Amino acid sequence: MKFLIAGVDEVGRGSLIGPVYAAAVILKKNLDKKKLKDSKKLSKKNREILEKYIKKNSYWSIGSASLKEIEKFNILNASLLAMKRAIKKLNKKPSTVLIDGNKIPKIKNYNLKYIIKGDEKIPEISAASIIAKVARDKLITKMSKKFTKYAWDKNAGYGTKFHLVAIKKFGVTKHHRKTFSPIHNILSPN
């Protein structure tokens, strides 16, 4: 049996809206690993080009945790849940799973290791960050069409000055994470 390494990363943890996404990726041998970088260091266009290239040359899956799950379990546990779902959805079982960050989800019968700044060091994790980011950005862009005043298509729901001013001006939507301090503080100003 071949030794397969899966990389896992999440995206959307610091956003003020919507679900958190995670991807798990096992790269095939023909993929040029030098092309891969942390998704945050790539332009939107380059991420989208690389995402197609990675998907053609890997085994990959996406997991997510909903807004309700984020509010019920907290963002850390929801992120770990999204990672667990992505890992379990892979159609090949990896020998080792390398996870970006300093925490790992609880999954039986998997060899899991965390790697701090893994998205900068491990090509499989970089690939996972790209796939997760492109998938979540597509969802947020779609959501932004109904909520244009918040410019989510430009800020991905993160707490930019523009987004925070829009929340104060137009209110909190059903997509906002009410347990996150900027939103919570607006809803309960005491």
C-alpha positions as CSV (number, residue, x, y, z in Angstrom):
1,M,0.0,0.0,0.0
2,K,1.2,3.5,-0.9
3,F,2.0,6.0,1.8
4,L,-0.5,8.8,1.4
5,I,-0.3,12.2,3.0
6,A,-3.4,14.4,3.4
7,G,-3.2,18.1,4.1
8,V,-6.0,19.8,5.9
9,D,-6.8,23.5,6.4
10,E,-9.8,25.6,7.4
11,V,-11.0,29.0,6.2
12,G,-13.4,31.5,7.5
13,R,-12.6,31.2,11.2
14,G,-12.2,34.9,11.7
15,S,-15.1,35.9,9.5
16,L,-18.2,37.5,11.1
17,I,-20.6,35.6,8.8
18,G,-21.6,32.2,7.5
19,P,-20.1,28.7,7.9
20,V,-16.5,27.7,8.4
21,Y,-15.0,25.5,5.6
22,A,-12.2,23.0,5.6
23,A,-10.6,20.9,2.8
24,A,-8.5,17.7,2.9
25,V,-6.2,17.1,0.0
26,I,-4.0,14.1,-1.1
27,L,-1.8,15.3,-4.0
28,K,-1.0,13.0,-6.9
29,K,2.6,12.6,-7.9
30,N,2.3,14.5,-11.2
31,L,1.3,17.8,-9.4
32,D,4.0,20.5,-9.4
33,K,4.3,21.3,-5.6
34,K,6.4,24.4,-6.3
35,K,3.2,26.2,-7.6
36,L,1.5,25.8,-4.2
37,K,1.4,28.6,-1.5
38,D,-0.8,29.6,1.4
39,S,-4.1,30.8,-0.1
40,K,-3.8,34.2,1.7
41,K,-0.6,34.9,-0.3
42,L,-2.3,34.4,-3.7
43,S,-4.5,36.7,-5.7
44,K,-8.1,35.7,-6.2
45,K,-7.4,34.9,-9.9
46,N,-4.3,32.8,-9.1
47,R,-6.2,30.9,-6.3
48,E,-9.0,30.0,-8.8
49,I,-6.5,28.8,-11.4
50,L,-4.6,26.7,-8.9
51,E,-7.8,25.3,-7.4
52,K,-8.7,23.8,-10.8
53,Y,-5.2,22.4,-11.2
54,I,-5.2,20.9,-7.7
55,K,-8.6,19.3,-8.1
56,K,-7.5,17.7,-11.4
57,N,-4.3,16.3,-9.7
58,S,-5.4,15.2,-6.3
59,Y,-8.0,13.4,-4.1
60,W,-9.8,16.2,-2.3
61,S,-12.9,16.8,-0.2
62,I,-14.6,19.7,1.6
63,G,-16.3,19.8,5.0
64,S,-18.1,22.6,6.7
65,A,-19.7,23.6,9.9
66,S,-22.8,25.8,9.8
67,L,-23.5,29.1,11.5
68,K,-25.7,27.2,14.0
69,E,-22.8,24.8,14.8
70,I,-20.4,27.7,15.2
71,E,-22.8,29.4,17.7
72,K,-23.5,26.1,19.5
73,F,-19.9,24.7,19.8
74,N,-17.7,27.9,19.4
75,I,-15.5,28.6,16.4
76,L,-12.6,26.4,17.4
77,N,-14.8,23.3,17.8
78,A,-16.7,24.1,14.7
79,S,-13.5,24.4,12.7
80,L,-12.3,21.0,14.0
81,L,-15.7,19.6,13.1
82,A,-15.4,20.9,9.5
83,M,-11.9,19.4,9.3
84,K,-13.2,16.0,10.6
85,R,-15.9,16.0,8.0
86,A,-13.4,16.8,5.2
87,I,-11.0,14.1,6.3
88,K,-13.9,11.5,6.5
89,K,-15.2,12.4,3.1
90,L,-11.8,11.7,1.3
91,N,-12.3,8.7,-1.0
92,K,-8.8,7.4,-0.1
93,K,-7.7,6.9,3.5
94,P,-4.5,8.7,4.1
95,S,-1.5,7.2,6.0
96,T,-0.9,10.5,7.8
97,V,-3.0,13.6,8.0
98,L,-1.2,16.9,8.5
99,I,-3.3,19.7,9.9
100,D,-2.6,23.4,9.8
101,G,-2.5,25.0,13.3
102,N,-2.0,23.7,16.8
103,K,-5.1,21.5,17.3
104,I,-6.4,18.3,15.8
105,P,-10.0,16.9,15.5
106,K,-10.8,13.7,17.3
107,I,-11.1,10.9,14.8
108,K,-10.4,7.3,15.6
109,N,-8.0,5.2,13.4
110,Y,-6.3,8.2,11.7
111,N,-2.7,9.3,12.2
112,L,-3.2,13.0,12.8
113,K,-0.5,15.6,13.3
114,Y,-0.7,19.4,13.6
115,I,1.8,21.7,12.0
116,I,2.0,25.4,13.0
117,K,2.1,27.6,9.9
118,G,1.6,24.3,7.9
119,D,0.0,26.3,5.0
120,E,3.4,27.9,4.4
121,K,5.5,24.7,4.8
122,I,3.5,21.7,3.6
123,P,2.2,21.6,-0.1
124,E,-0.7,19.4,0.8
125,I,-1.9,21.9,3.4
126,S,-1.4,24.8,1.0
127,A,-3.5,22.9,-1.5
128,A,-6.2,22.4,1.1
129,S,-6.2,26.1,2.0
130,I,-6.6,27.0,-1.7
131,I,-9.6,24.6,-2.2
132,A,-11.3,25.6,1.0
133,K,-10.8,29.4,0.3
134,V,-12.2,29.2,-3.2
135,A,-15.2,27.2,-2.1
136,R,-16.1,29.5,0.8
137,D,-15.5,32.6,-1.3
138,K,-18.0,31.3,-3.9
139,L,-20.6,30.8,-1.2
140,I,-20.0,34.2,0.4
141,T,-20.1,36.0,-3.1
142,K,-23.5,34.3,-3.7
143,M,-24.7,35.4,-0.2
144,S,-23.5,39.0,-0.9
145,K,-25.9,39.3,-3.8
146,K,-28.8,39.6,-1.4
147,F,-26.9,41.7,1.1
148,T,-25.0,44.1,-1.1
149,K,-24.7,46.8,1.6
150,Y,-22.1,44.8,3.5
151,A,-19.7,44.2,0.6
152,W,-19.1,40.6,1.5
153,D,-17.9,39.9,-2.0
154,K,-14.9,42.1,-1.2
155,N,-14.4,41.4,2.5
156,A,-15.5,37.7,2.8
157,G,-17.5,38.7,5.9
158,Y,-14.4,39.7,7.9
159,G,-14.6,42.7,10.3
160,T,-13.3,45.4,8.0
161,K,-14.1,49.0,8.8
162,F,-16.6,49.1,6.0
163,H,-18.3,45.9,7.1
164,L,-18.5,47.1,10.8
165,V,-19.9,50.5,9.7
166,A,-22.5,48.7,7.5
167,I,-23.6,46.5,10.4
168,K,-24.1,49.6,12.7
169,K,-26.0,51.3,9.9
170,F,-28.1,48.5,8.4
171,G,-28.2,46.0,11.3
172,V,-27.3,42.3,11.8
173,T,-28.4,39.8,9.2
174,K,-29.3,36.1,9.7
175,H,-25.8,35.2,8.4
176,H,-23.9,37.1,11.1
177,R,-22.3,35.1,13.9
178,K,-24.1,36.6,16.9
179,T,-21.6,35.1,19.4
180,F,-18.6,37.0,17.9
181,S,-17.7,40.0,19.9
182,P,-18.3,42.8,17.3
183,I,-21.8,41.5,16.6
184,H,-22.5,40.5,20.2
185,N,-21.4,44.0,21.3
186,I,-23.7,45.7,18.7
187,L,-26.6,43.5,19.8
188,S,-25.9,43.9,23.6
189,P,-24.1,47.2,24.0
190,N,-23.8,47.0,27.8
